[in-house]
Amino acid sequence: MSGFIMRTEKFKFGILDKVPIANADECILLYRKERGENGSMVIDPYTKPLSADVRRGRYNMKVTFTMKEKTSSRNFNLTMTGCDFYFHVQITVTYQLKNVKEYFFEDNQESEKIMNEAIKKCLNKNDEKWGIREGNELEKALYKGVDKAFQKCHSLLLKNVQINVSLDEDALKVMNSDKYTDIEIHKQKNEARLEIVRKEQEERVLESEHEVQRKKAEHLQHLAEVFGEIAPVAEEHLKGNMDGKEFYQYIKEKQKRDLDFLEKFKENDWISDRDASDTLLGIIKNSNFISKDRQPQIEGAEERQIEQKEEENSLEDGDSI
């Protein structure tokens, strides 16, 4: 008996009999054995024919069908092309009865057999066609083949299809070996690219460090030009490591030490008046932190500056002559 046929029985509709009613997920076919499909009647849960129509049909056979979905799962082995490995194929289809009369009278209740033969034909067509790396292409081809198989079988309705394609054990070992090789090649390429990027980054860092050193040197040179020998202390002040009051105090103390040394040298005649005057001018010139009225005076310094100025003017007059 077909998987969709629940019961087949003789039928006789008397004057007091009730019209047959189909239960949920069921369908009833009434027909005359000698006439077949001609004049047959289908009763489903949504229709209730008149008793006169049932009596007029003079039906003598009653077939009850299930309309529930059926699921069929089958496993196959397909040979790969160019090797002795196999694809393991599992095809699971879910379907239900769509046309009761066509299923019973035209397909002779062999709709499922027709469907299975069409699927088998699709499998044979794809045998020894796909390589070890073409499992996805095989799967797509099988989906199309199963869909066409149900299109040829009009009495069945395809609800769902699930196809799984996997490699046999030997093919899987080869694939894993190839994957390892591919991974190693990819890894080596990545390492090479990373090495290039690392070197480029090191070069950029080196260039950046050179630029920083160059700017730092320029900065120190500028500080030396502005502040002279107190440039390192001035830099500490600019960095915020020394406040303005401390910096000013350092300048004052530095000037005082320099002037004390100069006066000591002058008192002991360790330095000439000219050299003392030049040294004093250097101390004053290298600092802008002491106003003129607070600048210390060394004996003879002012007179020495006047004499030096007169000598310079005399030389200039001589050059003009």
LOLUMGU-471081 format. One record per residue (C-alpha): residue number from 1; y, x, z; residue in one letter. Coordinates in steps of 0.02 Angstrom, whole numbers, plus 50000, padded with zeros to 5 digits. Example, Ala and Ser with C-alpha at 12.3 -4.5 7.8 and 13.67 -1.06 7.14 Angstrom:
<pts>
<i: 1	north: 49775	east: 50615	up: 50390	aa: A> .
<i: 2	north: 49947	east: 50684	up: 50357	aa: S> .
</pts>
This chain:
<pts>
<i: 1	north: 50000	east: 50000	up: 50000	aa: M> .
<i: 2	north: 50176	east: 50060	up: 49959	aa: S> .
<i: 3	north: 50283	east: 50130	up: 50098	aa: G> .
<i: 4	north: 50409	east: 49988	up: 50077	aa: F> .
<i: 5	north: 50285	east: 49843	up: 50072	aa: I> .
<i: 6	north: 50248	east: 49774	up: 50244	aa: M> .
<i: 7	north: 50138	east: 49625	up: 50199	aa: R> .
<i: 8	north: 50064	east: 49543	up: 50045	aa: T> .
<i: 9	north: 49995	east: 49368	up: 50069	aa: E> .
<i: 10	north: 49959	east: 49206	up: 49980	aa: K> .
<i: 11	north: 50095	east: 49075	up: 49990	aa: F> .
<i: 12	north: 50093	east: 48888	up: 49987	aa: K> .
<i: 13	north: 50245	east: 48780	up: 50020	aa: F> .
<i: 14	north: 50202	east: 48608	up: 50085	aa: G> .
<i: 15	north: 50311	east: 48455	up: 50108	aa: I> .
<i: 16	north: 50339	east: 48491	up: 50293	aa: L> .
<i: 17	north: 50349	east: 48680	up: 50280	aa: D> .
<i: 18	north: 50511	east: 48775	up: 50313	aa: K> .
<i: 19	north: 50593	east: 48892	up: 50192	aa: V> .
<i: 20	north: 50545	east: 49073	up: 50232	aa: P> .
<i: 21	north: 50681	east: 49174	up: 50319	aa: I> .
<i: 22	north: 50695	east: 49364	up: 50306	aa: A> .
<i: 23	north: 50719	east: 49460	up: 50467	aa: N> .
<i: 24	north: 50848	east: 49597	up: 50485	aa: A> .
<i: 25	north: 50808	east: 49749	up: 50377	aa: D> .
<i: 26	north: 50680	east: 49649	up: 50281	aa: E> .
<i: 27	north: 50669	east: 49563	up: 50113	aa: C> .
<i: 28	north: 50547	east: 49430	up: 50047	aa: I> .
<i: 29	north: 50486	east: 49415	up: 49868	aa: L> .
<i: 30	north: 50409	east: 49248	up: 49812	aa: L> .
<i: 31	north: 50323	east: 49241	up: 49643	aa: Y> .
<i: 32	north: 50183	east: 49159	up: 49545	aa: R> .
<i: 33	north: 50040	east: 49279	up: 49516	aa: K> .
<i: 34	north: 50011	east: 49222	up: 49338	aa: E> .
<i: 35	north: 50195	east: 49234	up: 49288	aa: R> .
<i: 36	north: 50246	east: 49394	up: 49375	aa: G> .
<i: 37	north: 50433	east: 49430	up: 49381	aa: E> .
<i: 38	north: 50480	east: 49273	up: 49281	aa: N> .
<i: 39	north: 50545	east: 49141	up: 49398	aa: G> .
<i: 40	north: 50522	east: 49249	up: 49553	aa: S> .
<i: 41	north: 50639	east: 49232	up: 49702	aa: M> .
<i: 42	north: 50709	east: 49361	up: 49824	aa: V> .
<i: 43	north: 50759	east: 49309	up: 49999	aa: I> .
<i: 44	north: 50859	east: 49429	up: 50107	aa: D> .
<i: 45	north: 50941	east: 49407	up: 50279	aa: P> .
<i: 46	north: 51102	east: 49347	up: 50197	aa: Y> .
<i: 47	north: 51030	east: 49209	up: 50085	aa: T> .
<i: 48	north: 50936	east: 49049	up: 50124	aa: K> .
<i: 49	north: 50874	east: 48954	up: 49971	aa: P> .
<i: 50	north: 50853	east: 48767	up: 49965	aa: L> .
<i: 51	north: 50681	east: 48698	up: 50000	aa: S> .
<i: 52	north: 50687	east: 48609	up: 49832	aa: A> .
<i: 53	north: 50710	east: 48774	up: 49742	aa: D> .
<i: 54	north: 50562	east: 48850	up: 49834	aa: V> .
<i: 55	north: 50455	east: 48698	up: 49798	aa: R> .
<i: 56	north: 50507	east: 48696	up: 49615	aa: R> .
<i: 57	north: 50455	east: 48876	up: 49593	aa: G> .
<i: 58	north: 50275	east: 48838	up: 49642	aa: R> .
<i: 59	north: 50257	east: 49012	up: 49713	aa: Y> .
<i: 60	north: 50086	east: 49067	up: 49769	aa: N> .
<i: 61	north: 50120	east: 49246	up: 49826	aa: M> .
<i: 62	north: 50233	east: 49314	up: 49962	aa: K> .
<i: 63	north: 50276	east: 49499	up: 49985	aa: V> .
<i: 64	north: 50379	east: 49562	up: 50132	aa: T> .
<i: 65	north: 50474	east: 49727	up: 50110	aa: F> .
<i: 66	north: 50562	east: 49838	up: 50234	aa: T> .
<i: 67	north: 50741	east: 49885	up: 50189	aa: M> .
<i: 68	north: 50752	east: 50024	up: 50317	aa: K> .
<i: 69	north: 50793	east: 50200	up: 50262	aa: E> .
<i: 70	north: 50650	east: 50321	up: 50236	aa: K> .
<i: 71	north: 50655	east: 50509	up: 50255	aa: T> .
<i: 72	north: 50539	east: 50626	up: 50162	aa: S> .
<i: 73	north: 50533	east: 50815	up: 50188	aa: S> .
<i: 74	north: 50432	east: 50936	up: 50083	aa: R> .
<i: 75	north: 50416	east: 51125	up: 50074	aa: N> .
<i: 76	north: 50396	east: 51230	up: 49917	aa: F> .
<i: 77	north: 50386	east: 51413	up: 49868	aa: N> .
<i: 78	north: 50479	east: 51472	up: 49713	aa: L> .
<i: 79	north: 50447	east: 51643	up: 49639	aa: T> .
<i: 80	north: 50597	east: 51757	up: 49616	aa: M> .
<i: 81	north: 50633	east: 51833	up: 49448	aa: T> .
<i: 82	north: 50590	east: 52015	up: 49425	aa: G> .
<i: 83	north: 50489	east: 52033	up: 49586	aa: C> .
<i: 84	north: 50344	east: 51960	up: 49685	aa: D> .
<i: 85	north: 50452	east: 51886	up: 49822	aa: F> .
<i: 86	north: 50477	east: 51701	up: 49855	aa: Y> .
<i: 87	north: 50611	east: 51577	up: 49901	aa: F> .
<i: 88	north: 50558	east: 51456	up: 50037	aa: H> .
<i: 89	north: 50631	east: 51288	up: 49989	aa: V> .
<i: 90	north: 50638	east: 51135	up: 50101	aa: Q> .
<i: 91	north: 50698	east: 50973	up: 50024	aa: I> .
<i: 92	north: 50735	east: 50826	up: 50139	aa: T> .
<i: 93	north: 50788	east: 50662	up: 50060	aa: V> .
<i: 94	north: 50837	east: 50498	up: 50141	aa: T> .
<i: 95	north: 50828	east: 50343	up: 50033	aa: Y> .
<i: 96	north: 50798	east: 50155	up: 50039	aa: Q> .
<i: 97	north: 50743	east: 50014	up: 49928	aa: L> .
<i: 98	north: 50881	east: 49954	up: 49812	aa: K> .
<i: 99	north: 50801	east: 49832	up: 49687	aa: N> .
<i: 100	north: 50649	east: 49738	up: 49749	aa: V> .
<i: 101	north: 50598	east: 49659	up: 49583	aa: K> .
<i: 102	north: 50612	east: 49822	up: 49486	aa: E> .
<i: 103	north: 50517	east: 49915	up: 49621	aa: Y> .
<i: 104	north: 50375	east: 49788	up: 49626	aa: F> .
<i: 105	north: 50357	east: 49734	up: 49445	aa: F> .
<i: 106	north: 50425	east: 49876	up: 49336	aa: E> .
<i: 107	north: 50384	east: 50031	up: 49440	aa: D> .
<i: 108	north: 50223	east: 49953	up: 49504	aa: N> .
<i: 109	north: 50270	east: 50011	up: 49679	aa: Q> .
<i: 110	north: 50265	east: 50192	up: 49620	aa: E> .
<i: 111	north: 50452	east: 50228	up: 49630	aa: S> .
<i: 112	north: 50425	east: 50362	up: 49760	aa: E> .
<i: 113	north: 50292	east: 50444	up: 49651	aa: K> .
<i: 114	north: 50413	east: 50443	up: 49504	aa: I> .
<i: 115	north: 50548	east: 50519	up: 49614	aa: M> .
<i: 116	north: 50431	east: 50655	up: 49679	aa: N> .
<i: 117	north: 50374	east: 50699	up: 49502	aa: E> .
<i: 118	north: 50555	east: 50717	up: 49446	aa: A> .
<i: 119	north: 50592	east: 50832	up: 49594	aa: I> .
<i: 120	north: 50436	east: 50935	up: 49556	aa: K> .
<i: 121	north: 50492	east: 50952	up: 49375	aa: K> .
<i: 122	north: 50660	east: 51016	up: 49438	aa: C> .
<i: 123	north: 50572	east: 51144	up: 49548	aa: L> .
<i: 124	north: 50463	east: 51206	up: 49405	aa: N> .
<i: 125	north: 50619	east: 51226	up: 49299	aa: K> .
<i: 126	north: 50696	east: 51340	up: 49430	aa: N> .
<i: 127	north: 50539	east: 51442	up: 49465	aa: D> .
<i: 128	north: 50555	east: 51627	up: 49419	aa: E> .
<i: 129	north: 50736	east: 51597	up: 49369	aa: K> .
<i: 130	north: 50838	east: 51665	up: 49514	aa: W> .
<i: 131	north: 50852	east: 51839	up: 49589	aa: G> .
<i: 132	north: 50845	east: 51893	up: 49769	aa: I> .
<i: 133	north: 51034	east: 51877	up: 49789	aa: R> .
<i: 134	north: 51050	east: 51708	up: 49702	aa: E> .
<i: 135	north: 50989	east: 51591	up: 49837	aa: G> .
<i: 136	north: 51154	east: 51495	up: 49837	aa: N> .
<i: 137	north: 51144	east: 51466	up: 49648	aa: E> .
<i: 138	north: 50965	east: 51402	up: 49667	aa: L> .
<i: 139	north: 51019	east: 51282	up: 49803	aa: E> .
<i: 140	north: 51158	east: 51211	up: 49694	aa: K> .
<i: 141	north: 51037	east: 51188	up: 49549	aa: A> .
<i: 142	north: 50912	east: 51096	up: 49660	aa: L> .
<i: 143	north: 51047	east: 50978	up: 49725	aa: Y> .
<i: 144	north: 51088	east: 50929	up: 49546	aa: K> .
<i: 145	north: 50904	east: 50908	up: 49505	aa: G> .
<i: 146	north: 50868	east: 50793	up: 49652	aa: V> .
<i: 147	north: 51019	east: 50686	up: 49610	aa: D> .
<i: 148	north: 50957	east: 50666	up: 49430	aa: K> .
<i: 149	north: 50783	east: 50621	up: 49494	aa: A> .
<i: 150	north: 50853	east: 50472	up: 49589	aa: F> .
<i: 151	north: 50959	east: 50421	up: 49441	aa: Q> .
<i: 152	north: 50799	east: 50399	up: 49341	aa: K> .
<i: 153	north: 50724	east: 50291	up: 49478	aa: C> .
<i: 154	north: 50839	east: 50139	up: 49480	aa: H> .
<i: 155	north: 50744	east: 50043	up: 49615	aa: S> .
<i: 156	north: 50782	east: 50174	up: 49749	aa: L> .
<i: 157	north: 50950	east: 50218	up: 49825	aa: L> .
<i: 158	north: 50978	east: 50399	up: 49880	aa: L> .
<i: 159	north: 51068	east: 50403	up: 50047	aa: K> .
<i: 160	north: 51064	east: 50586	up: 50090	aa: N> .
<i: 161	north: 50987	east: 50749	up: 50033	aa: V> .
<i: 162	north: 50972	east: 50914	up: 50125	aa: Q> .
<i: 163	north: 50908	east: 51072	up: 50040	aa: I> .
<i: 164	north: 50876	east: 51235	up: 50130	aa: N> .
<i: 165	north: 50837	east: 51394	up: 50034	aa: V> .
<i: 166	north: 50778	east: 51549	up: 50127	aa: S> .
<i: 167	north: 50694	east: 51713	up: 50085	aa: L> .
<i: 168	north: 50516	east: 51758	up: 50124	aa: D> .
<i: 169	north: 50484	east: 51897	up: 50249	aa: E> .
<i: 170	north: 50472	east: 52039	up: 50122	aa: D> .
<i: 171	north: 50627	east: 51984	up: 50027	aa: A> .
<i: 172	north: 50721	east: 51968	up: 50191	aa: L> .
<i: 173	north: 50680	east: 52149	up: 50235	aa: K> .
<i: 174	north: 50746	east: 52208	up: 50068	aa: V> .
<i: 175	north: 50904	east: 52103	up: 50088	aa: M> .
<i: 176	north: 50934	east: 52169	up: 50263	aa: N> .
<i: 177	north: 50911	east: 52346	up: 50198	aa: S> .
<i: 178	north: 51034	east: 52312	up: 50057	aa: D> .
<i: 179	north: 51155	east: 52234	up: 50180	aa: K> .
<i: 180	north: 51144	east: 52389	up: 50289	aa: Y> .
<i: 181	north: 51181	east: 52496	up: 50138	aa: T> .
<i: 182	north: 51325	east: 52384	up: 50088	aa: D> .
<i: 183	north: 51392	east: 52387	up: 50265	aa: I> .
<i: 184	north: 51383	east: 52577	up: 50270	aa: E> .
<i: 185	north: 51473	east: 52591	up: 50103	aa: I> .
<i: 186	north: 51604	east: 52467	up: 50160	aa: H> .
<i: 187	north: 51619	east: 52558	up: 50326	aa: K> .
<i: 188	north: 51644	east: 52725	up: 50238	aa: Q> .
<i: 189	north: 51776	east: 52650	up: 50125	aa: K> .
<i: 190	north: 51864	east: 52577	up: 50276	aa: N> .
<i: 191	north: 51856	east: 52743	up: 50367	aa: E> .
<i: 192	north: 51929	east: 52830	up: 50215	aa: A> .
<i: 193	north: 52069	east: 52703	up: 50206	aa: R> .
<i: 194	north: 52099	east: 52718	up: 50393	aa: L> .
<i: 195	north: 52107	east: 52907	up: 50378	aa: E> .
<i: 196	north: 52238	east: 52892	up: 50241	aa: I> .
<i: 197	north: 52338	east: 52769	up: 50345	aa: V> .
<i: 198	north: 52321	east: 52882	up: 50498	aa: R> .
<i: 199	north: 52385	east: 53033	up: 50403	aa: K> .
<i: 200	north: 52530	east: 52934	up: 50331	aa: E> .
<i: 201	north: 52571	east: 52873	up: 50506	aa: Q> .
<i: 202	north: 52563	east: 53050	up: 50575	aa: E> .
<i: 203	north: 52680	east: 53108	up: 50438	aa: E> .
<i: 204	north: 52801	east: 52968	up: 50477	aa: R> .
<i: 205	north: 52793	east: 53009	up: 50663	aa: V> .
<i: 206	north: 52822	east: 53193	up: 50624	aa: L> .
<i: 207	north: 52969	east: 53152	up: 50513	aa: E> .
<i: 208	north: 53036	east: 53038	up: 50649	aa: S> .
<i: 209	north: 53017	east: 53176	up: 50779	aa: E> .
<i: 210	north: 53107	east: 53298	up: 50664	aa: H> .
<i: 211	north: 53246	east: 53172	up: 50640	aa: E> .
<i: 212	north: 53258	east: 53146	up: 50828	aa: V> .
<i: 213	north: 53265	east: 53334	up: 50858	aa: Q> .
<i: 214	north: 53397	east: 53354	up: 50723	aa: R> .
<i: 215	north: 53505	east: 53217	up: 50797	aa: K> .
<i: 216	north: 53479	east: 53290	up: 50970	aa: K> .
<i: 217	north: 53534	east: 53461	up: 50908	aa: A> .
<i: 218	north: 53687	east: 53384	up: 50824	aa: E> .
<i: 219	north: 53725	east: 53292	up: 50985	aa: H> .
<i: 220	north: 53713	east: 53451	up: 51089	aa: L> .
<i: 221	north: 53819	east: 53544	up: 50963	aa: Q> .
<i: 222	north: 53951	east: 53410	up: 50974	aa: H> .
<i: 223	north: 53946	east: 53417	up: 51165	aa: L> .
<i: 224	north: 53963	east: 53606	up: 51159	aa: A> .
<i: 225	north: 54114	east: 53591	up: 51044	aa: E> .
<i: 226	north: 54198	east: 53465	up: 51158	aa: V> .
<i: 227	north: 54144	east: 53525	up: 51331	aa: F> .
<i: 228	north: 54101	east: 53707	up: 51302	aa: G> .
<i: 229	north: 53988	east: 53785	up: 51432	aa: E> .
<i: 230	north: 53983	east: 53625	up: 51537	aa: I> .
<i: 231	north: 53899	east: 53531	up: 51394	aa: A> .
<i: 232	north: 53731	east: 53512	up: 51487	aa: P> .
<i: 233	north: 53820	east: 53434	up: 51636	aa: V> .
<i: 234	north: 53921	east: 53321	up: 51521	aa: A> .
<i: 235	north: 53758	east: 53263	up: 51440	aa: E> .
<i: 236	north: 53688	east: 53214	up: 51610	aa: E> .
<i: 237	north: 53847	east: 53115	up: 51639	aa: H> .
<i: 238	north: 53829	east: 53027	up: 51470	aa: L> .
<i: 239	north: 53647	east: 52986	up: 51508	aa: K> .
<i: 240	north: 53701	east: 52900	up: 51667	aa: G> .
<i: 241	north: 53621	east: 53028	up: 51782	aa: N> .
<i: 242	north: 53793	east: 53075	up: 51851	aa: M> .
<i: 243	north: 53937	east: 52955	up: 51880	aa: D> .
<i: 244	north: 54116	east: 52991	up: 51829	aa: G> .
<i: 245	north: 54171	east: 53041	up: 52003	aa: K> .
<i: 246	north: 54033	east: 53170	up: 52019	aa: E> .
<i: 247	north: 54068	east: 53236	up: 51844	aa: F> .
<i: 248	north: 54254	east: 53253	up: 51880	aa: Y> .
<i: 249	north: 54215	east: 53339	up: 52046	aa: Q> .
<i: 250	north: 54102	east: 53462	up: 51956	aa: Y> .
<i: 251	north: 54242	east: 53502	up: 51832	aa: I> .
<i: 252	north: 54364	east: 53534	up: 51972	aa: K> .
<i: 253	north: 54242	east: 53645	up: 52065	aa: E> .
<i: 254	north: 54199	east: 53740	up: 51907	aa: K> .
<i: 255	north: 54383	east: 53772	up: 51869	aa: Q> .
<i: 256	north: 54414	east: 53825	up: 52048	aa: K> .
<i: 257	north: 54270	east: 53950	up: 52043	aa: R> .
<i: 258	north: 54332	east: 54020	up: 51877	aa: D> .
<i: 259	north: 54510	east: 54037	up: 51941	aa: L> .
<i: 260	north: 54452	east: 54116	up: 52104	aa: D> .
<i: 261	north: 54355	east: 54247	up: 52007	aa: F> .
<i: 262	north: 54504	east: 54276	up: 51893	aa: L> .
<i: 263	north: 54625	east: 54299	up: 52040	aa: E> .
<i: 264	north: 54501	east: 54416	up: 52126	aa: K> .
<i: 265	north: 54484	east: 54521	up: 51969	aa: F> .
<i: 266	north: 54675	east: 54524	up: 51951	aa: K> .
<i: 267	north: 54706	east: 54574	up: 52132	aa: E> .
<i: 268	north: 54584	east: 54719	up: 52120	aa: N> .
<i: 269	north: 54654	east: 54773	up: 51951	aa: D> .
<i: 270	north: 54483	east: 54748	up: 51872	aa: W> .
<i: 271	north: 54565	east: 54660	up: 51728	aa: I> .
<i: 272	north: 54727	east: 54690	up: 51632	aa: S> .
<i: 273	north: 54869	east: 54566	up: 51626	aa: D> .
<i: 274	north: 54832	east: 54529	up: 51444	aa: R> .
<i: 275	north: 54647	east: 54494	up: 51476	aa: D> .
<i: 276	north: 54690	east: 54390	up: 51629	aa: A> .
<i: 277	north: 54813	east: 54288	up: 51526	aa: S> .
<i: 278	north: 54686	east: 54262	up: 51387	aa: D> .
<i: 279	north: 54552	east: 54211	up: 51512	aa: T> .
<i: 280	north: 54669	east: 54088	up: 51596	aa: L> .
<i: 281	north: 54714	east: 54011	up: 51429	aa: L> .
<i: 282	north: 54528	east: 53995	up: 51391	aa: G> .
<i: 283	north: 54495	east: 53907	up: 51555	aa: I> .
<i: 284	north: 54637	east: 53785	up: 51522	aa: I> .
<i: 285	north: 54591	east: 53761	up: 51339	aa: K> .
<i: 286	north: 54408	east: 53720	up: 51376	aa: N> .
<i: 287	north: 54453	east: 53577	up: 51493	aa: S> .
<i: 288	north: 54557	east: 53420	up: 51478	aa: N> .
<i: 289	north: 54525	east: 53362	up: 51654	aa: F> .
<i: 290	north: 54671	east: 53453	up: 51744	aa: I> .
<i: 291	north: 54851	east: 53405	up: 51707	aa: S> .
<i: 292	north: 54979	east: 53539	up: 51667	aa: K> .
<i: 293	north: 55073	east: 53520	up: 51832	aa: D> .
<i: 294	north: 54909	east: 53556	up: 51926	aa: R> .
<i: 295	north: 54855	east: 53704	up: 51821	aa: Q> .
<i: 296	north: 54857	east: 53863	up: 51931	aa: P> .
<i: 297	north: 54971	east: 54005	up: 51886	aa: Q> .
<i: 298	north: 54927	east: 54189	up: 51886	aa: I> .
<i: 299	north: 55063	east: 54316	up: 51914	aa: E> .
<i: 300	north: 55133	east: 54379	up: 51749	aa: G> .
<i: 301	north: 55035	east: 54253	up: 51646	aa: A> .
<i: 302	north: 55188	east: 54157	up: 51585	aa: E> .
<i: 303	north: 55282	east: 54317	up: 51542	aa: E> .
<i: 304	north: 55128	east: 54380	up: 51450	aa: R> .
<i: 305	north: 55120	east: 54222	up: 51346	aa: Q> .
<i: 306	north: 55305	east: 54242	up: 51298	aa: I> .
<i: 307	north: 55279	east: 54425	up: 51247	aa: E> .
<i: 308	north: 55125	east: 54377	up: 51145	aa: Q> .
<i: 309	north: 55223	east: 54241	up: 51056	aa: K> .
<i: 310	north: 55365	east: 54363	up: 51016	aa: E> .
<i: 311	north: 55240	east: 54489	up: 50945	aa: E> .
<i: 312	north: 55164	east: 54355	up: 50833	aa: E> .
<i: 313	north: 55337	east: 54304	up: 50770	aa: N> .
<i: 314	north: 55381	east: 54487	up: 50737	aa: S> .
<i: 315	north: 55223	east: 54512	up: 50636	aa: L> .
<i: 316	north: 55262	east: 54357	up: 50535	aa: E> .
<i: 317	north: 55440	east: 54423	up: 50499	aa: D> .
<i: 318	north: 55368	east: 54589	up: 50446	aa: G> .
<i: 319	north: 55250	east: 54507	up: 50325	aa: D> .
<i: 320	north: 55391	east: 54412	up: 50244	aa: S> .
<i: 321	north: 55490	east: 54573	up: 50217	aa: I> .
</pts>
